[in-house]
Amino acid sequence: MAKDIQLLFFFLLLSTKVCYAQLKSSDVLYKTIIEKDSLLFSVGFNNCDISQFENLMSDNLIFFHDKDGISNKQKFLSDLKNGLCKDPSVRQVKRILQKESTEIYPLYKDGIIYAAVQNGIHLFYDKTEITPGVAKFSHVWQLEDGTWKLTTSLSYDHQPYSKHSQHPTFENDAQIESWLKENNVKTLGLGIIEGGELKQVKVFGEIKEGVSAPYNTIFNVASLAKPITSVVALRLVSLGKWKLDEPISNYWVDPDIKNDARSKKLTTRIILSHQTGFPNWRYLNKGNKLNFEFDPGTQYQYSGEGFEYLRNALESKFKKSIEQLAREFIFHPLKMEDTSYLWNDNSYTSRFAIGYDSAGKPYDTVKNKKVNAADDLHTTIADYGNFLVSILKGGNLSENVYHEMIKQQVKTKENKYFGLGFELYDLGNNEYAISHGGSDNGTQCLTFLLPKTKQGILIFTNSDVGYKLYNELLVYYLGENGKKLIDIENRN
């Protein structure tokens, strides 16, 4: 009997694809089936609301599962009540429909719709929402006394969610554009590094209302300025022109702390590993004065002020701006012609991705005419991707200096550290990731490098809610290592 039903179901699927096109998302029946799916899974399954299954499933339901066999309605409900939903308070399993994967086909008899086939993909989260799996499904919904009921269901091709999973969003540029709109993100820049080379550069969305984002869109990447400043300093160390552990006070002392003896303890190593004792920004203090909140070198505290302190010292010694030094050691050698600490009216106005808040309202664009060594870097995916590829290849640094850069200088949380200018993630099995992010009004950006596999990813967005895109992109492009990175980041 079950084999006959399965064979019949196959021919039903075949006939719908041959005779009738799939419904558009604007079709009334499409919306009806999506609503039923939402009640079944978003409300029923994800919240253990058994009544939704009782109401939506036909008494004649047949459920085929590629791992658990065949069930009827009674067995399905019994398994749900006594298994996943036995104690809903500790239940941590969810199924999320990938809406862009949905295909819905009407079935006709004598010119009248009597049923519909729904094909799609579910992400399922077991124990934690950062370790998803993926499975395909096919449903037959049938009208019974004027009410849509689920009569046949197949759940199959269960597998870990990875780059090799069939994730339709990332296989179709148009669907990525839809995904951005669903998440209220205006622009996404994506760079993929494989085999130690920048293999993909893609930009999606609009840089402003009605203007499509070009390949060379300019992004404000905020704190991604810090790795640039860091490598400038480390390059000078490699050349023997600067020292990691020499007191910065030999070249610069900020007037606000000139009478504090702790200013003599500041070194480049301490600054690049965020152990200065400074607040992130002095303007957060009463009177806008810089101060020490703890002794330098004793603990971690993220600080943009430290990088500005280093900039002043470098500029004082070398009589060049940090912009000039960066052009000499990084931008020109790597052909990063669209990268600068400063706003460029001539080059940026027509290509800049305007920043938006969480409600989708634009921020005023900060057109900085003064360098900040820690913030407001302007660049493209291609330019910054070339910079990260150079890091994978040694950063044009001496072997000893490169080793110091990727050394765990200070612990920031479990399995996470700061090196010199970069964050380091311990992935186990002698694997690690090199990372830095950028976050400011109207920008959320993230980069990761995996030296062992020579992989990397750049994610640039122009929205306060751009972080919503991170997890799926990391898992899709970096697989198990992407999951590990998310897991580490989500720990307390």
C-alpha positions as CSV (number, residue, x, y, z in Angstrom):
1,M,0.0,0.0,0.0
2,A,2.7,2.5,1.0
3,K,4.7,1.7,-2.2
4,D,1.6,2.3,-4.3
5,I,1.0,5.7,-2.6
6,Q,4.6,6.6,-3.1
7,L,4.4,5.7,-6.8
8,L,1.2,7.6,-7.2
9,F,2.8,10.6,-5.5
10,F,5.8,10.4,-8.0
11,F,3.4,10.5,-10.9
12,L,1.5,13.4,-9.4
13,L,4.7,15.4,-9.1
14,L,5.6,14.6,-12.6
15,S,2.3,15.5,-14.0
16,T,2.2,18.9,-12.3
17,K,5.6,19.9,-13.7
18,V,4.6,18.7,-17.2
19,C,1.1,20.1,-17.4
20,Y,1.0,23.2,-15.2
21,A,3.6,25.8,-14.3
22,Q,4.4,26.5,-10.7
23,L,2.5,29.2,-9.1
24,K,3.8,32.7,-8.6
25,S,4.3,34.0,-5.1
26,S,1.5,36.6,-5.7
27,D,-1.0,33.8,-6.5
28,V,-3.8,33.4,-3.9
29,L,-3.2,29.6,-3.7
30,Y,0.5,30.1,-3.2
31,K,-0.1,32.4,-0.3
32,T,-2.7,30.0,1.1
33,I,-0.2,27.1,1.1
34,I,2.6,29.2,2.6
35,E,0.2,30.2,5.4
36,K,-0.7,26.6,6.1
37,D,3.1,25.7,6.1
38,S,3.7,28.5,8.6
39,L,0.9,27.3,10.9
40,L,2.3,23.7,10.6
41,F,5.9,24.5,11.4
42,S,6.5,28.1,12.6
43,V,3.6,27.8,15.0
44,G,3.0,24.0,15.4
45,F,6.4,22.3,15.2
46,N,8.6,25.1,16.6
47,N,6.3,25.7,19.6
48,C,5.0,22.2,20.1
49,D,1.5,23.3,19.4
50,I,0.1,19.8,18.7
51,S,-3.3,21.2,17.9
52,Q,-2.0,22.7,14.7
53,F,-1.0,19.3,13.4
54,E,-4.3,17.8,14.4
55,N,-6.2,20.5,12.6
56,L,-4.0,20.7,9.4
57,M,-3.3,17.0,8.8
58,S,-5.7,14.8,7.0
59,D,-6.9,11.7,8.9
60,N,-5.5,9.8,6.0
61,L,-2.0,11.3,6.2
62,I,0.9,9.3,5.0
63,F,4.4,10.6,6.1
64,F,7.6,9.3,4.5
65,H,10.9,10.0,6.2
66,D,14.3,8.9,4.8
67,K,15.6,8.0,8.3
68,D,12.5,7.2,10.4
69,G,10.3,5.2,7.9
70,I,6.6,5.6,7.3
71,S,4.0,7.0,9.7
72,N,0.3,7.7,9.6
73,K,-1.3,10.6,11.5
74,Q,-1.7,8.7,14.7
75,K,1.9,7.5,14.8
76,F,3.3,10.9,13.8
77,L,1.4,12.7,16.6
78,S,2.3,10.1,19.1
79,D,6.0,10.3,18.2
80,L,5.9,14.1,18.5
81,K,4.1,14.2,21.8
82,N,6.3,11.6,23.4
83,G,9.5,12.7,21.8
84,L,10.5,16.2,20.8
85,C,7.5,17.8,22.6
86,K,7.6,15.7,25.7
87,D,9.1,18.6,27.6
88,P,8.7,21.8,25.6
89,S,10.5,23.8,28.2
90,V,13.8,22.3,27.2
91,R,13.1,21.7,23.6
92,Q,15.6,23.2,21.2
93,V,14.6,21.9,17.8
94,K,13.2,24.2,15.1
95,R,12.5,23.9,11.4
96,I,12.7,27.0,9.2
97,L,11.3,27.1,5.7
98,Q,13.6,28.6,3.1
99,K,10.9,30.6,1.4
100,E,12.9,31.2,-1.7
101,S,13.1,27.4,-2.2
102,T,9.3,27.0,-2.4
103,E,7.7,25.6,-5.4
104,I,3.9,25.1,-5.5
105,Y,2.0,23.4,-8.3
106,P,-1.8,23.1,-8.5
107,L,-3.5,19.8,-9.3
108,Y,-6.6,19.9,-11.4
109,K,-9.6,17.6,-12.0
110,D,-12.1,18.7,-14.7
111,G,-10.5,22.1,-14.7
112,I,-10.9,22.6,-10.9
113,I,-8.1,22.7,-8.4
114,Y,-8.5,19.9,-5.9
115,A,-4.9,19.7,-4.5
116,A,-1.5,21.3,-4.6
117,V,2.1,20.0,-4.4
118,Q,4.6,22.0,-2.3
119,N,8.3,21.4,-2.7
120,G,10.9,23.1,-0.7
121,I,13.8,23.1,1.8
122,H,13.9,23.3,5.5
123,L,16.8,24.2,7.7
124,F,16.5,22.4,11.0
125,Y,18.3,23.3,14.2
126,D,19.1,20.6,16.7
127,K,20.2,21.7,20.3
128,T,21.5,25.0,19.1
129,E,20.5,27.4,16.3
130,I,24.1,27.7,15.0
131,T,24.5,24.1,13.9
132,P,21.8,23.7,11.3
133,G,21.0,20.7,9.1
134,V,19.1,20.8,5.8
135,A,16.4,18.6,4.3
136,K,14.2,18.7,1.3
137,F,10.4,18.0,1.5
138,S,7.4,17.5,-0.7
139,H,3.8,17.9,0.5
140,V,0.5,17.2,-1.1
141,W,-2.2,19.5,0.3
142,Q,-5.8,18.5,-0.6
143,L,-9.1,20.1,-0.2
144,E,-11.3,18.1,2.2
145,D,-14.8,19.6,2.6
146,G,-13.5,23.0,1.5
147,T,-10.5,22.9,3.9
148,W,-6.8,22.4,2.9
149,K,-5.4,19.4,4.6
150,L,-1.9,17.8,4.4
151,T,-2.5,14.4,3.0
152,T,1.0,13.2,1.9
153,S,4.4,14.3,3.1
154,L,8.0,13.3,2.2
155,S,11.0,14.5,4.1
156,Y,14.3,13.4,2.6
157,D,17.9,14.2,1.7
158,H,18.8,15.1,5.3
159,Q,22.4,16.2,5.6
160,P,24.6,18.7,7.5
161,Y,24.2,22.3,6.3
162,S,27.3,23.1,4.4
163,K,28.5,24.7,1.2
164,H,27.6,21.5,-0.6
165,S,24.0,21.6,0.7
166,Q,21.5,22.9,-1.9
167,H,21.0,26.4,-0.5
168,P,19.1,28.2,-3.4
169,T,19.7,31.7,-2.0
170,F,23.4,31.6,-2.6
171,E,23.2,30.0,-6.0
172,N,21.0,32.7,-7.5
173,D,21.9,36.4,-7.5
174,A,18.2,37.5,-7.8
175,Q,17.4,35.5,-4.7
176,I,20.2,37.1,-2.8
177,E,18.7,40.4,-3.7
178,S,15.4,39.2,-2.2
179,W,17.2,37.9,0.9
180,L,18.7,41.4,1.4
181,K,15.2,43.0,1.3
182,E,13.8,40.5,3.7
183,N,16.6,41.4,6.2
184,N,16.3,45.2,5.5
185,V,19.9,45.4,4.3
186,K,20.4,47.7,1.3
187,T,23.9,46.7,0.1
188,L,26.0,43.5,0.5
189,G,29.6,43.2,-0.6
190,L,31.0,39.7,-0.6
191,G,34.5,38.5,-1.2
192,I,35.5,34.8,-1.2
193,I,39.1,33.7,-0.9
194,E,40.0,30.1,-1.9
195,G,43.4,28.6,-2.4
196,G,45.0,31.8,-1.0
197,E,43.5,33.9,-3.9
198,L,40.5,36.2,-4.1
199,K,38.2,34.1,-6.3
200,Q,34.9,35.9,-6.0
201,V,33.9,39.6,-5.7
202,K,30.2,40.3,-5.7
203,V,28.1,43.3,-4.7
204,F,24.3,43.2,-4.4
205,G,21.6,45.7,-3.7
206,E,21.5,49.5,-4.1
207,I,24.0,52.1,-2.8
208,K,21.1,54.5,-2.6
209,E,17.5,54.6,-3.6
210,G,17.2,53.5,-7.2
211,V,20.9,53.2,-7.8
212,S,22.3,49.6,-8.2
213,A,25.5,48.9,-6.4
214,P,28.4,48.6,-8.8
215,Y,31.2,46.0,-8.6
216,N,33.6,48.6,-7.1
217,T,31.2,50.0,-4.5
218,I,32.9,52.1,-1.8
219,F,32.1,51.0,1.7
220,N,32.9,52.7,5.0
221,V,34.3,49.7,6.8
222,A,34.8,51.4,10.2
223,S,37.3,49.5,12.4
224,L,38.7,47.6,9.5
225,A,41.1,50.6,9.4
226,K,42.9,49.0,12.4
227,P,44.4,46.1,10.6
228,I,45.8,48.5,8.0
229,T,47.3,50.7,10.6
230,S,48.7,47.6,12.4
231,V,50.4,46.3,9.3
232,V,51.9,49.7,8.6
233,A,53.5,49.6,12.0
234,L,54.6,46.0,11.7
235,R,56.1,46.6,8.3
236,L,58.2,49.3,9.8
237,V,59.2,46.9,12.6
238,S,60.2,44.3,9.9
239,L,62.4,47.0,8.2
240,G,64.1,47.7,11.5
241,K,62.8,51.3,11.6
242,W,60.4,50.8,14.5
243,K,60.3,48.6,17.6
244,L,57.5,46.6,19.0
245,D,58.5,47.0,22.7
246,E,60.0,50.5,22.7
247,P,58.1,53.1,24.8
248,I,55.9,55.2,22.6
249,S,56.7,58.1,24.9
250,N,60.0,58.4,23.0
251,Y,58.0,59.9,20.2
252,W,54.6,61.0,21.5
253,V,52.8,61.7,24.8
254,D,49.2,62.8,24.8
255,P,48.8,66.1,26.7
256,D,45.9,64.5,28.7
257,I,48.2,61.9,30.3
258,K,51.6,63.7,30.2
259,N,51.7,63.7,34.0
260,D,50.7,60.1,34.4
261,A,53.8,57.8,34.7
262,R,51.9,55.0,33.1
263,S,52.3,56.8,29.7
264,K,55.9,55.5,29.7
265,K,54.6,51.9,29.7
266,L,52.8,52.1,26.4
267,T,54.4,50.2,23.5
268,T,53.3,49.2,20.0
269,R,52.7,45.6,21.2
270,I,50.4,46.8,24.0
271,I,48.5,49.1,21.6
272,L,48.0,46.6,18.8
273,S,46.7,44.0,21.3
274,H,44.3,46.4,23.0
275,Q,45.9,46.4,26.4
276,T,46.5,50.2,26.8
277,G,44.0,50.8,29.6
278,F,42.3,53.5,27.5
279,P,38.6,53.7,26.9
280,N,37.5,53.1,23.4
281,W,37.1,56.8,22.8
282,R,37.9,59.8,25.1
283,Y,34.7,61.5,24.2
284,L,32.9,58.8,26.3
285,N,34.6,60.4,29.3
286,K,33.4,63.5,31.2
287,G,35.3,66.4,29.8
288,N,36.5,64.4,26.7
289,K,39.8,63.7,28.4
290,L,41.9,60.7,27.8
291,N,42.7,58.6,30.9
292,F,44.0,55.2,32.0
293,E,41.3,52.8,33.4
294,F,43.9,50.2,34.3
295,D,47.7,49.8,34.1
296,P,48.9,49.2,30.5
297,G,49.7,45.6,29.6
298,T,47.6,44.0,32.5
299,Q,44.4,43.2,30.7
300,Y,42.3,43.5,27.5
301,Q,40.1,46.4,26.6
302,Y,39.2,47.4,23.0
303,S,40.4,50.9,22.3
304,G,40.4,53.1,19.2
305,E,42.3,55.7,21.2
306,G,45.3,53.4,21.3
307,F,45.5,53.4,17.5
308,E,45.2,57.1,17.3
309,Y,48.0,57.3,19.9
310,L,50.2,55.1,17.7
311,R,49.4,57.2,14.7
312,N,50.6,60.3,16.4
313,A,53.8,58.6,17.4
314,L,54.5,57.2,13.9
315,E,53.7,60.6,12.2
316,S,56.0,62.3,14.7
317,K,58.9,60.1,14.0
318,F,58.6,59.6,10.2
319,K,57.3,63.1,9.4
320,K,54.6,61.5,7.2
321,S,50.9,61.0,7.7
322,I,49.5,57.5,8.3
323,E,47.8,57.9,4.9
324,Q,51.2,58.4,3.3
325,L,52.7,55.5,5.1
326,A,49.8,53.2,4.2
327,R,50.1,54.2,0.6
328,E,53.8,53.5,0.6
329,F,53.7,50.1,2.3
330,I,50.2,48.7,1.5
331,F,47.9,50.6,-0.9
332,H,50.4,51.1,-3.8
333,P,52.1,47.7,-3.7
334,L,48.7,45.9,-3.5
335,K,47.1,48.2,-6.1
336,M,44.5,49.3,-3.6
337,E,43.6,52.5,-5.5
338,D,40.1,52.8,-4.0
339,T,41.2,52.7,-0.4
340,S,41.9,55.6,1.9
341,Y,41.4,56.9,5.5
342,L,40.1,60.1,3.9
343,W,37.0,60.9,1.9
344,N,37.5,61.6,-1.8
345,D,34.8,63.6,-3.4
346,N,36.0,62.9,-6.9
347,S,36.2,59.1,-6.6
348,Y,33.6,58.2,-3.9
349,T,30.5,60.3,-4.5
350,S,29.0,58.2,-7.3
351,R,30.0,54.8,-5.8
352,F,29.5,55.1,-2.0
353,A,27.1,52.9,-0.2
354,I,25.1,55.2,2.0
355,G,24.6,53.9,5.5
356,Y,21.2,53.0,6.9
357,D,19.8,52.5,10.4
358,S,17.7,49.5,11.5
359,A,14.5,51.1,10.3
360,G,16.0,51.7,6.8
361,K,16.5,55.4,7.2
362,P,19.7,56.9,5.8
363,Y,22.4,58.4,7.9
364,D,24.3,61.5,6.9
365,T,27.5,60.5,5.2
366,V,30.6,61.3,7.2
367,K,33.1,62.8,4.7
368,N,36.1,62.7,6.9
369,K,38.9,65.1,5.9
370,K,41.0,64.1,8.9
371,V,42.7,60.7,9.3
372,N,41.5,58.4,12.1
373,A,43.9,55.4,12.3
374,A,41.2,53.3,14.0
375,D,38.0,54.1,12.1
376,D,36.2,55.2,8.9
377,L,38.4,53.5,6.3
378,H,36.9,53.6,2.8
379,T,37.5,50.7,0.5
380,T,36.1,48.1,-1.9
381,I,35.7,44.4,-1.6
382,A,38.4,43.9,-4.2
383,D,40.9,46.2,-2.5
384,Y,40.5,44.8,1.0
385,G,40.3,41.3,-0.4
386,N,43.8,41.9,-1.9
387,F,45.0,43.1,1.5
388,L,43.7,40.0,3.2
389,V,45.3,37.7,0.6
390,S,48.6,39.4,1.3
391,I,48.1,38.6,5.0
392,L,47.6,34.9,4.1
393,K,50.9,35.1,2.2
394,G,52.9,36.7,5.1
395,G,51.9,40.4,4.9
396,N,55.3,41.3,3.5
397,L,56.5,41.0,7.1
398,S,59.6,39.3,8.4
399,E,59.0,35.8,9.7
400,N,59.5,36.8,13.3
401,V,57.2,39.8,13.1
402,Y,54.5,37.8,11.3
403,H,54.7,35.2,14.1
404,E,54.2,37.9,16.7
405,M,51.2,39.2,14.7
406,I,49.4,35.8,14.9
407,K,50.6,35.0,18.4
408,Q,47.9,35.0,21.1
409,Q,48.9,38.2,22.9
410,V,45.9,38.4,25.2
411,K,42.7,36.3,25.8
412,T,39.4,38.1,25.2
413,K,37.1,35.1,25.8
414,E,37.1,31.3,25.5
415,N,39.0,30.3,22.4
416,K,39.3,33.9,21.3
417,Y,42.4,36.2,21.5
418,F,43.9,39.3,20.2
419,G,47.2,39.1,18.3
420,L,48.7,42.3,16.9
421,G,46.0,44.2,15.1
422,F,43.9,41.0,14.4
423,E,41.6,38.8,16.4
424,L,42.5,35.1,16.6
425,Y,40.0,32.2,17.0
426,D,41.3,28.8,18.2
427,L,39.3,26.3,16.2
428,G,41.1,23.2,17.6
429,N,43.2,20.6,15.8
430,N,45.9,23.2,15.3
431,E,43.5,25.4,13.2
432,Y,42.9,29.0,13.8
433,A,41.2,32.0,12.2
434,I,42.5,35.6,11.7
435,S,39.7,38.1,11.9
436,H,38.6,41.7,12.3
437,G,35.2,43.4,12.0
438,G,33.9,46.9,11.6
439,S,30.8,48.3,13.2
440,D,29.5,51.9,13.2
441,N,26.4,53.8,12.3
442,G,25.3,52.4,8.9
443,T,28.0,49.8,8.6
444,Q,28.5,46.2,9.7
445,C,31.5,44.4,8.2
446,L,33.3,41.2,9.0
447,T,36.4,39.4,7.7
448,F,37.8,35.9,8.4
449,L,40.9,34.1,7.2
450,L,41.7,30.4,7.6
451,P,45.5,30.1,7.1
452,K,45.5,26.3,7.2
453,T,42.9,25.9,4.3
454,K,43.9,29.2,2.6
455,Q,40.2,30.3,2.7
456,G,38.7,33.6,3.6
457,I,35.5,35.7,3.5
458,L,34.8,39.4,3.5
459,I,31.2,40.6,4.3
460,F,30.5,44.3,3.9
461,T,27.1,45.8,4.5
462,N,25.8,49.4,4.8
463,S,23.2,48.7,7.5
464,D,22.9,48.6,11.3
465,V,21.3,45.2,10.9
466,G,23.9,43.8,8.4
467,Y,25.1,41.4,11.1
468,K,21.9,39.4,10.4
469,L,23.6,38.0,7.3
470,Y,26.7,36.8,8.9
471,N,25.8,33.3,10.2
472,E,24.3,31.9,7.0
473,L,27.2,33.2,4.9
474,L,29.9,31.9,7.3
475,V,28.3,28.4,7.4
476,Y,27.8,28.3,3.6
477,Y,31.2,29.4,2.6
478,L,33.4,28.1,5.5
479,G,31.4,25.0,6.4
480,E,32.3,23.4,9.8
481,N,34.9,26.1,10.5
482,G,32.2,28.7,10.0
483,K,30.0,26.9,12.6
484,K,32.9,26.8,15.0
485,L,33.5,30.6,14.6
486,I,29.8,31.3,15.3
487,D,29.9,29.0,18.3
488,I,32.9,30.8,19.8
489,E,31.4,34.2,19.2
490,N,28.1,33.2,20.8
491,R,29.7,32.0,24.0
492,N,29.5,34.2,27.1
